[in-house]
Amino acid sequence: MYSSRRFSAGIVISLAFLLAGIIPLRAQDAKTEKNSKDNSFKGMKWRLIGPFRGGRALAVTGVPGDPYTFYFGAVAGGVWKTTNGGLDWAPVSDKDHIDSVGAIAVAPSDPNVIYVGTGESCLRGDITYGNGVYKSVDAGKTWTHLGLDDTRHIARIVIDPHNPDVVLVAALGHAYGPNPERGVFRSTDGGQTWQKVLYKDEKTGAVDLAFDPNALYETYRTPYSLVSGGPGSGLYKSTDGGTTWKHLEGKGLPKGILGRIGVSVSGADSNRVYAQIEATNDKGGLYVSNDAGEHWSFINGDHRFTQRAWYYMPVFADPQSVDTVYELNTG
């Protein structure tokens, strides 16, 4: 099943040959050239260029300064890598038994260092779980298991932009029952040891991380239902690298029971923070702060989270335009 899992984009190669064949036609009259082009491209159709293994993918990352190298993690297919902008994809974790991937991050200061958090974090009815964190120091060629085995579902990993040994992990914990190995974990020695730096209770796990703020999310499943939100859910902020945390509440944030929260900091202005908040009242939606989380304003309630909120809560601030933000939704 896994003997040949490298895929090439034949459509792009075919297109190159077609273009090469069209160039000499410039010596012919315009009408003949136009007809030839129309006929040549009439049979061209869009198609998937791979990988062709089906399934969900929640984790994806690029490499700063390299527009052609990307990694993604499938929830039941391990880690995949491309070095040519997606024309070819190759599995890079099969030998290390990394199966379900929930989060992946490349160190901004060293593209050879990659951290992977296992276990998908979108708590749908049928889910796969993982066994902690893995690390590669050679751009995905080999992997080392770093522990946090019982976190089961890891939602996000953030690496210090200047030090690849400093990393924070947002762990959701067991999906079908309480457990203590959840919350935010931090390592300052490249994953050799971990410290639990933010923990609410055995039902509340961390679901998102961004530079400066962090979100906690109380949730658990039964085989036929999902409890999304509870007294433990909330938005937290650290200003000392994750050693201590402050619970953000009031000052424009919705009151009452909150659910899943997605958070993102603008790359153009670190004071601009976006938070996508699932709330039990009519105040669920997108919130914005212009003072690094001190005060908040409700700006858009179109995102109603009525279908599979676990998929559509992430929010992404543009790295260059302070007023540009992206979010996910159904059709």
N, C-alpha and C positions, 0 to 999 in steps of 0.2 A: 504493500500500500504506500510505503514511503520510499520506495527504491528510486523513483525519479520525480522529484518535487521541485525542479527548477523550470521556470516558465519564461518564454520569450514572446515579445509582441510582434507576431508575424505581420500584422496589419501595417506597422510602421515600416518594416523592411520592404513590404510590397509597395508601399507608397513611394519609397525612395527610388525603386526601379522604374515605376511609372513616370515619375518626374524626369528621370534621366532619359527615358524614351521620348518624352515630349519636347525636350529642348531643341532637337534638330528641326522640328516643325516650324520654328520661327522663320525659316527661309521660305516657307510656303505662304500662300495668300491667307488673309485674316479669316476668311470664311472656312477654309479647310482646317485651319488651326483650331478655330472655335468648335467645329464639329468633332474634331479628333479629341479635344479635351472633354467635351460633353460625353462622348462615348466611353472614353477611358475611365472616367470617374463615376459613370452611371451605376456600376455594380458595387461600388464601395459602400459599406455599411459600418456603423459603429458596433463594436463588440467588446466584451470584457477581455482585458489583457492579462488577468491573473492577479493573485493566485486563484486557482480554480477550486480549491477546497472550500466548501460552503461553510457558513456559520457566522457568528457575530464577532465584531472586533471593537473593543472599547478603548484600547490603548494605542496611541500613535505619537511619534515624535520625530522631529528632524534634527539635523546637526547644524549648530550655528556656523555660518560662513560657508556651508557646503549645500548648494541648492539641489544636489543630486542624490544625497544619501538620506534614507529614511528607514525607520523601524516601525513595525506595528505588532501588537500582540493579539492573537485570537483567543476567544474564551475556551476553545477546546483544541487549538492547533498550534500553540507555542509562539515563539518569536520569529518574525520574518524580517529580511533586510533587502533593500535595493541600493545600488550604488550608481544607477543610471536613470534616476528620476522616475522609476516605476516600470521601465521596459522589461526588466527581469527582477524576479523575487526569489529568494532562496531561504529555506528554513535554517536557523542558526542555533536552535536549542534542543533539537530532537535527542541528541546523545546524552543530554543532562536531565531529561525527563521533566522539562518545564512544559506543562500542558495548558492549564488555564491561566490566562494573563489578564489582570485587572488594571495595571498601571505600568508605565515604562518611562524612564527619563535618562537623558544623556547629560553628563556633566558639562556645563558651559565652558569651563576652563580646561577640559581635557576630553576630547571626543572619543577617546578609547574607553572611557569609564561609563558603564551603563548599569543602571539599577532596574530590576524588574520586580514588581509586586504581583504575586499570584492570587488567583481567585477573582472571578468577575464580581463587580460591585453593583450592577443593576439587578435588583432582587426581583426578577420575574419568577414565574412559577417553576420553571425548570432551569436550574442553574448549576454551574460547576464551581467547585471550591479548590483552593490552593494550599500550599504548605509554606508560606512565608516569602522571604525576600531572596533574590539571587543577584549576583554582581558579575560583570565582565570587565576586565581591564585591558582587553585586546580587541575591542570593537566587535564583540559578539562571537569570537572564535571559541572561547572556553568560558565556563561559568562556575561560580562558587556559591554554595548555599549559605546564607547569612543568618538563618534562624527566623524567629517570629512565626514558628510553625503553626500555632493555633489561632492566628489572626483570621484564617480562612478566606476572607474577602478584603483585598486591599484596593482602595479607591484612587489614591493619588500619591505620588512621590515628588518631593521638591529637593533639589540639590543646591547647596550654597554656590553662587556664581563664581566665587573665587577659590573655593576649597572643595575638591571632589570627595573628601573624607567626611564632610559634614552633610548629613542627609536627614530629612524628615519624612515619615511615612504616616499616611492617614489610613487607619485600619478600621473596617466596618465590623469585624467580628463574625461570630456564627450567625447565619441567616435564620436558622430554625430554633434557636434557643439562646439563653444568656450565657456569657462567658467573660472573664476578666481581661483577656488579651485583646483589647480593642481601645481605640482612641488614637492619640498622636504619639509616635515613638521617634526618638532622635538618637543618632549616632554621630560621634565626633572622631571616630577612628576607622572610618570606612566600612562600618557594619560589623566589626568584631564584637562590639558590645552595644546594647541598646538601653535607653532610659525612657520610661513612660513619662512624658512631660505634660500630657493633657488627658485627663480621664474623668468622666462623669459618673457612670455606673455601668453595671454589667449588661444593660440593655441599650446603651447609647454608644455608637461608634462614630469615628470621624469619616466624613464622606468627601471632603474637598480641601485642598490646600492651595494657597497662593502666597506670594511674597507679602508679608505683613499679616493678613487676616487668615482665619481658619473657621470652618463650619463643623458643628457636631450635629448628629442626626440620630434620633431614637427610632428604631425600626426593627421589626422581626416578621417572619413569614410563618404561615401554616401551609400545608400543601394546597389549600384552596383559597387563601386570603392573604392580604398584606396589611399590616398595621404600619402606617407611615406617619410619623410624628408623635410627639409626646412631651412631657415636661422637661426631658433632657435635651431636646433640640435647641440649637441656638448658634449665634455667631460669636467667635472669639478672636482676640487679637493679641499678638506677642510683639514686643519691641526689643527683646533681648535674645533673639535667635531661638526662641522656643523654650527658654528656661521657665518663664512665668507667663501666665495668660490672663487676659481680662475679658469677662463676659460683656458683650455689647448688647444693650437693651434700651428701649425707649428712644428718645431723641429722633423720632421719625420712623423707627422700625415698628413693624406690626406687633400688636399685643396678642396674648392668648397662645394656644398650642400651635407650634410651627412644625413643618415637615422637613423635607429635603431642601438644602440650600446650596446653590452654586455660587462661587465667588471668583472674581478676577480683578487684578490691578492693572491699570493702564500703563503701558510701556512709555507713553509720552508724558505722563504726569503721575508720579507715585501717590499723590493725594487723591486721585480719582479712582474710586473703587466701585465696582458693580456687584450687586448681589441679587440672584434670582431666588425668590423665597416662596415656598409652598406654605400657605396659611389656611387655617380652618374657616376664616371669615372671608369677606369679599376684598381683602387687602393683599391677596397673593399676587405676585407679579415681580416686575423688575424695579429695584431700588438703586439709587446712586448716592455716593458720598463724595464731596469735594474737599474734605479735610481729613483724609485717611481713616475714615470710619467713626469720627466723632459725632457727626450728624448725618441724617439720611433723608432722602426725598423719594416718594413714590412717583415713578414716571410713566409706567406702562403696565396695564392689567390685561392686555390682550392674551397673554400666555396663561391659559386657565388650568393647565395640568390635569385635564379630565381624562386623558389617555396615557397610561404608562409614564407617570411622572419620573420614574427612575431613569428613563432614557433622555428626557427633554429638559432637565434642570440645569445642565452645564451652561455657563455663559463665558464668552471669550472677548476680552478687551483687545482692541487693535494695538499692535506694538508701536505704531507711529502716530495714529490719529486719535486724539483724546476723546473725540465725540463719536467715534465709530465703535460699535459693539455688535457681536454676533451671538445668536442663540439658536438652539435646535427646537424643532416642532414637527408635528405631523402635518400632512397635507391639508 
